[in-house]
Amino acid sequence: MQICEQALRDIIETSGPVKLVIGGPPCEDLALVNADRTGVKGPKSRLLHIIFVVLDWLTILQPEQEVHFLVENTARMAAHNKTYIDRRFAVHDAVAADHIEFNSLLLGPVSRPRVYWTNLPGAREHMAKLRFGRQHGPYALKPTLADILDPGRTTTALFSDCILATGQKGRPVKPKGGGPMEALNPTEVERLMAAEGYTDHCNLSTAKRLGVLGESWHLQTIVELLRPLAEHV
């Protein structure tokens, strides 16, 4: 379905007012690790601009309705791109200009430094408490990378910094029975992302399963971002 004024009108008329918009455009155009990055002007950043348009139209179509939003991308982007996105979301809520930087490593054994633009009530304060109280909070005894491996597979690494097979530094896993070191398999990556079974039974190759997971959000991080909203409603 093409996102346009009429499409949003149809959604509102059929299902009621839109109260929450969530999205996360692919990071390839923004990530500093990509030499050919094109930033917010790149084709893979198109979803970011679609989110802007959706929020613009919702402001017009339902002016009395408070709309919350949550948008994610890599923290490792150029400062001017981050500033542009800050200012664009601030049009809808000034609080969103003060983006949240958070690494999922604080919640589990995967390093995913991300930026979140949101006006979710209480989210900023809640994530700050997790970040600064991590040694005494609910994740003080978070699992290690070894905890999510299949039986018989071991590792000395404490966490993974990339879940794609081609990016896992040093191939961190010692397979059952010995042999060359291996990358995490898709099922292990699902556990890493707190979403076991997400790509299973989908007739996808290992590479495609890892690709899907690489574009996914770390589930527990999103749970924590949304947690204060349950109290708000």
N, C-alpha and C positions, 0 to 999 in steps of 0.2 A: 504494500500500500504506500503510495506517495504521500509524504507528509506535507500537508498544505492546510489552508484555512478550513476548507470544507471537510477534510478528513478529521480535523480536530473537532469541528462542530458535530460531526456524526458521532464521534466517541463520547462527547459530552451529553448529547441528546439520548444516546443509547445506554450509557453506563453511569451517567452522573458526572459531576465536576472532577477534573483531574487534580489530584492533591500531591502527587509525588512524581518527579521525573528523574530517572537514573540512566547513566550512560558512561561509557569509557571507550573513546576512539582508540584505534591501534596506535602504538607509540612510535612506529618506525620513522615517521616524518619528523618527530620531535626529539628522539633520543640522541644524545651527544655521541654515542658509540657508532652511529651510522654516518659515514663520511658524506653521503649524498643527501643528507637530511634537508628538507624544504620547510620545516617548521609548520606553523599554522596554515600556510598556503599549500601544503602538500595534499595530494589526493586522499591519503589515508586519514587526514585530519578533517575530512569532509563531515564526518559525524559530529564533530565538535560544533561546527557551524549550524548543523541541523538542530542540535540541542538549543543553540541560541535562538533560532527561528521559532522553535516550539515554545520556548519560554516567552518570546515576544508576543506570539499569537495568543497564548493563554492569558497574558496580561490584558489583552483587548477583549477576548471572548468571555472571560469570567473575572471581571475586575474586583469583585467582592470576595473571591476565593483565595486564600493563602496557598501558595504552591511551594512545596519544598523540593529541593533538588540535591542530587549527589552525583558528582562527575569525577572520574579518576584518570590519572595519567602518570607517566614516569616523573620522578623528581629530578632526574638527570637530563634536563632540557636547558636550552639557552635562556638566560635571564630575561631577554626581551620577549620571548614567547610566553614565559610564565607571567610577566607583567601584563601583556596583552590579555591573557585569559582572565587574570585577576580583575582587570578593569571591566571586561565584558560581563562577567558574572555579577560584579558590583552594581551594574545597572538594575538588576532585579532584587538584589539584597546586599547592602553595603558590607554586611558581616562576611560575605563570601570572598571578598577581596583579601581577607586575612586567611589564606588557604592553610589547610592542615597538612603538614609533612609527617609521614608515619611510615616506619619500616615494619613489615609483618614479622621480622625476626624477633620482635619483642613478644610475639604470641606463639611462635613455633619455629621449627628449624629450617626456615627458608627466608633468604634475604631479598625483600622486594621493597626498595625505597620508593614510595609513591607520594603523589600530591593529590589531595582531595579538596574540591571546591564544593561547599555545601552551606546551606542555611538551616540545616537540621538543628532544632533546639537542643542545646546541651551537648552536641557532638564534640565540639572543640574542647570543652572542659573535661569531658569524659576521656577523650583520647590523651589529653595532657596528663591526667591522673594515671592512666596506664603506662605512659612513657616515663614519668618520673617516679612512680611507685612500683616499678616492675619487680623489684627484689622482694617486695612484701605483699604484692597483690595476688589475684587469682592465677596468674601465669608464672609465679615464682618457680614452680616445678614443671615448666613446660617440657614437652618431649624433646629428645635429641634426634638427630638424623638416624641413628642406629635403631631407634624405637619404631620407625615407620617402615623398616626394610622387611622383605619377605623372610620367613624362617631360614636360617642357615647362611644368610648373606650378612656381611659385617662391614663396618667402616670406622675409621678413626676421625673422620670429619665431623664437626659439630653441627654444620648446617650446609645447605646447598645455596649457591649464589646464582644459579641459572638452572631452570628445570628442563631446558631443551637438551637432548642427548649430545648435540654438537657443542654445547656451551658449558657443560659440566666440567669444571677445571680438574684435571688430573684423573678423570673417571674414578669417582670416590669409593666405589663399592667393590669389595672382595667377594666373588661369587662362592656359592656353596660348592665344596669340593676343590677349591683352588682354581688357578688359571689366571689369565689377564684380568686386570681391573676393569670394571664395567660402569656404565652410567646407570642412573635410576631407571627402572622400568615404568611404564605408564601407571600401573596400579600403585606403585610406591609414590609416584608424583601425585596421584589423586589423594593419597593419605596426607602428603605434604601440604596440599592445598585445602585440606579438610573437606574433601568432596569425593570420598571413595565411591566408585561405581558410576561416576559422572559420564565417562566416555566408554565404559564397558558395554558390550553387546550392541555396538553401533556399526559393526562391520567396517571399522576404520583401521588403517595400518598403524603400526607403532609410531611412525613419524607424524601421521596426521593426528593421532591421539595426543601426542606431546605438543603438537602445534596448537590444538584446541585449548589444552591446559595452559599453554604459554600465554594465550590471549585472555585467560580467565582471571577473575579476581580471587584473592585469598579469602575464602569464605568467612573465616573467623574474624578477620579484620572488618568485613562488612557487617557482620553481626554486631560487633562492638560499636561501629559508627551508628547503626540503627537503634541500638539498645535504648538510648535516652528518649527516642521517639515514642516507644511503647508507654513510657511514663507520661509523656506530653499529651497523648490522646486518651 
